[in-house]
């Protein structure tokens, strides 16, 4: 890989942004296409398909064949709340290929004994997310039922354009949550991105079953996610 292309690609990787290295198989010429540049690229349709699928491959063009080498950030799941659901969700999500982080300021719950081999932060979410911000390749699950803990991350997820946002709670609880988010400056249409009650509708009732439902929704959202520019338009409107 050409040095300039490699340096640009590494910069995108560090920033957790997707990119595609396009190689002309006839001449060997390479160029980097950032996800934010896809819509204006001559290969926009093929690049979009490749990014959504996360798969590299050869594409035929009028000028000859090109190889699209797709580089996606590792998908990340941030669970707010060191609760029973999180205990079941964390190992399943890791098996599915997600980087997992649990955040909960309640030190009685956020213990290594309850969450072995999982990134765990017994701090307020705002402090953790200031160091490790959310991004469009992150899913957020708010699971504490406590507005003081959940609302800040939900606001950050909506403003950042996380590919999935879900929150635990009844419809009555969620209605009150939406009012708080609107009062905090989020447009009401943007709050529709929050899945609540959280998880796929499979009739889940136990913590492990709810964890399965959440992971199903997260995977579906990741595989069907919109392109960066579309997400950016939604979040900028907020």
DRENKE-585548 format. One line per field, with one value per residue (C-alpha): residue number from 0; residue in one letter; x, y, z. Coordinates in steps of 0.02 Angstrom, whole numbers, plus 32768, in hexadecimal, padded with zeros to 4 digits. Example, Ala and Ser with C-alpha at 12.3 -4.5 7.8 and 13.67 -1.06 7.14 Angstrom:
// DRENKE-585548
n (0;1)
res (A;S)
east (8267;82AC)
north (7F1F;7FCB)
up (8186;8165)
// end
This chain:
// DRENKE-585548
n (0;1;2;3;4;5;6;7;8;9;10;11;12;13;14;15;16;17;18;19;20;21;22;23;24;25;26;27;28;29;30;31;32;33;34;35;36;37;38;39;40;41;42;43;44;45;46;47;48;49;50;51;52;53;54;55;56;57;58;59;60;61;62;63;64;65;66;67;68;69;70;71;72;73;74;75;76;77;78;79;80;81;82;83;84;85;86;87;88;89;90;91;92;93;94;95;96;97;98;99;100;101;102;103;104;105;106;107;108;109;110;111;112;113;114;115;116;117;118;119;120;121;122;123;124;125;126;127;128;129;130;131;132;133;134;135;136;137;138;139;140;141;142;143;144;145;146;147;148;149;150;151;152;153;154;155;156;157;158;159;160;161;162;163;164;165;166;167;168;169;170;171;172;173;174;175;176;177;178;179;180;181;182;183;184;185;186;187;188;189;190;191;192;193;194;195;196;197;198;199;200;201;202;203;204;205;206;207;208;209;210;211;212;213;214;215;216;217;218;219;220;221;222;223;224;225;226;227;228;229;230;231;232;233;234;235;236;237)
res (X;X;X;X;X;X;X;X;X;X;X;X;X;X;X;X;X;X;X;X;X;X;X;X;X;X;X;X;X;X;X;X;X;X;X;X;X;X;X;X;X;X;X;X;X;X;X;X;X;X;X;X;X;X;X;X;X;X;X;X;X;X;X;X;X;X;X;X;X;X;X;X;X;X;X;X;X;X;X;X;X;X;X;X;X;X;X;X;X;X;X;X;X;X;X;X;X;X;X;X;X;X;X;X;X;X;X;X;X;X;X;X;X;X;X;X;X;X;X;X;X;X;X;X;X;X;X;X;X;X;X;X;X;X;X;X;X;X;X;X;X;X;X;X;X;X;X;X;X;X;X;X;X;X;X;X;X;X;X;X;X;X;X;X;X;X;X;X;X;X;X;X;X;X;X;X;X;X;X;X;X;X;X;X;X;X;X;X;X;X;X;X;X;X;X;X;X;X;X;X;X;X;X;X;X;X;X;X;X;X;X;X;X;X;X;X;X;X;X;X;X;X;X;X;X;X;X;X;X;X;X;X;X;X;X;X;X;X)
east (8000;803E;8082;8010;7F77;7FAE;7FC9;7F1E;7ECE;7F22;7EDF;7E2F;7E49;7E83;7DE8;7D75;7D3A;7D1A;7D7C;7D99;7E3E;7E16;7E9A;7E98;7EC5;7F09;7F81;7F93;7F66;7F1A;7EAC;7E51;7D98;7D59;7CA7;7C78;7CB3;7C55;7BBB;7C22;7C92;7C7A;7C6E;7BF0;7B75;7BFA;7C53;7BB0;7B88;7C36;7C32;7B86;7BBA;7C67;7CAF;7D3E;7D36;7D50;7CDD;7CD1;7CD2;7CD5;7D8E;7DB9;7DB0;7DD4;7DE9;7D8E;7DE8;7D6D;7DA9;7D24;7D40;7D1C;7C63;7C50;7BC4;7BBB;7B42;7B13;7AEE;7B47;7AA5;7A71;7A47;7AF7;7B42;7AEE;7B02;7BBE;7BFD;7B7E;7BAB;7C64;7C41;7BE6;7C81;7C5A;7CD0;7C6D;7C77;7C0C;7BFA;7BA6;7BD5;7B86;7C20;7BBB;7B81;7C17;7C92;7D0F;7CC5;7C1D;7C6C;7D09;7D6E;7D00;7D34;7CE1;7CDA;7C93;7C82;7C00;7BDF;7C02;7CB3;7CD4;7C89;7CF1;7D8A;7D41;7CBA;7C2A;7C2D;7BC5;7C11;7BD6;7B33;7AF1;7A7F;7A3F;7A0C;7A09;7958;79AD;799F;7A37;7AA0;7A48;7A15;7AC4;7AFE;7A59;7A73;7B26;7AEE;7A69;7AE1;7B6C;7B03;7B1F;7AE2;7A72;7A25;79B6;7972;7923;787B;77C0;7767;7734;77E8;7823;77A3;77E8;7898;786E;782B;78CF;7934;78CB;78E0;799C;799A;797D;78FE;786B;787F;7931;78F5;7899;7942;793D;78FA;788D;785C;790A;792E;78D8;7824;783A;77D7;7875;785A;78F7;799C;79F1;795C;795B;7A16;79F4;796E;79E4;7A70;79F9;79C8;7A7D;7AB3;7A20;7A44;7AFC;7ADC;7A57;7AAD;7AA6;7B3C;7B9D;7B5A;7AA5;7AC5;7B1F;7A89;7A16;7A85;7AA9;79EF;79EA)
north (8000;80AD;810A;81A1;8130;80CA;8165;81A9;8100;80F5;81A2;8166;80CA;812E;819C;8102;8136;80C0;80CA;8069;8055;8051;7FFB;7FFF;7F4C;7F81;800B;7FE4;8098;80AB;812D;813B;8161;8196;8169;8221;8230;819B;81F5;8268;81DC;8194;80E7;8120;8090;8007;805B;806B;7FB3;7F80;7FEC;7FAF;7EFA;7F13;7EA6;7EC6;7E90;7EB5;7F29;7F3F;7FF2;8041;8065;7FB4;7F4B;7F96;7F43;7F8F;7F6B;7F98;7FD1;7FE2;8010;7F7F;7F8D;7FC0;7FA7;8019;7FE2;8063;8000;7F6E;7F0E;7E58;7E77;7EBB;7E20;7DB4;7E31;7E4E;7D9D;7D84;7E28;7DFE;7D57;7DB7;7E21;7EC0;7F1C;7F2D;7FAE;7FBA;8062;807B;80F4;8081;8028;7FA2;7F65;7F8E;7F0D;7E9D;7E06;7E24;7E51;7DE9;7E0C;7EA1;7F58;7FA3;8057;807C;8135;81AF;8193;8248;8237;8194;81CF;826E;81FD;817B;81D3;817D;8173;8130;8082;8077;8033;8077;8018;807C;7FFF;8050;809A;8131;81D4;821C;8190;8168;8212;8257;81C3;81C4;827B;8257;81C1;8227;82B6;8241;81D2;8129;80A0;805B;80AD;804D;806F;7FFF;8032;8030;809D;8112;811F;813B;81C5;8225;8204;824D;82EB;8301;82E8;8366;83E2;83C4;83FE;835F;836C;82F9;829E;8270;821C;819D;814A;8108;8057;804B;7FD3;7F99;7F01;7E9A;7E6D;7DB4;7DB2;7DB6;7DBB;7D7F;7DE1;7D63;7D67;7E25;7E21;7DB1;7E2B;7EC0;7E6A;7E3B;7EF1;7F2B;7EB1;7EDE;7F98;7F7F;7F1C;7F95;8034;80D0;8124;81A6;823B;8208;81F0;8297;82ED;82A3;82D6;8384;83A3;8384)
up (8000;7FD4;806B;8059;804B;80E2;814D;811E;8142;81EC;8217;81F0;8258;82EE;82E0;82CF;8223;8192;80EF;8050;7FF3;7F38;7ECD;7E10;7DE2;7D3B;7D70;7E2A;7E56;7F03;7F55;7FFA;8003;80AE;80DD;80DF;802A;7FE3;7FA2;7F32;7EEF;7E3F;7E8F;7F11;7EFA;7F02;7F93;7FF3;7FDC;8013;80AF;80E4;80CC;8114;808A;8011;7F5C;7EA4;7E43;7D88;7D46;7C99;7CB4;7CEE;7D8B;7E35;7EDE;7F72;8015;80A0;814B;81D2;8288;82FF;832E;83E4;8461;84F9;8580;8602;869E;86F1;8702;86EA;8634;8617;8667;85E3;8555;8565;853E;84B3;8460;8468;8413;838A;836C;83CD;8440;84E1;856B;8608;865F;8707;8793;8814;8855;88AC;8801;8793;87D7;877B;87D3;877E;86D6;86BC;861F;85EF;85E2;867B;86B8;8765;873A;86FF;8645;8616;865B;85FE;8559;8560;8555;84DF;847B;8427;8369;82D7;82EE;83A2;83E6;848B;8502;8597;861C;86C9;86D0;8722;86BF;8718;86CE;8629;85E3;85C5;855B;84FB;84D0;8499;8430;83D5;83B2;8379;8308;835C;82E8;8372;840C;8484;8531;85B4;85FB;85E4;8565;85F1;862C;857B;855C;85F1;85B0;8507;8557;85B5;8517;84B7;8544;8537;8481;841C;838F;83AF;8309;833A;83DA;836E;8352;8405;840E;84A7;84EA;84C0;8454;83CE;83F4;841F;84C0;852A;85E7;8640;863F;85C9;8553;8554;852F;8498;845C;8470;8412;8385;8372;8379;82F2;8283;8296;826F;81D1;8194;81CC;8163;8117;817A;8119;8138;81F3;81F9;81AC;8230;82C1;827D;8273;832F)
// end
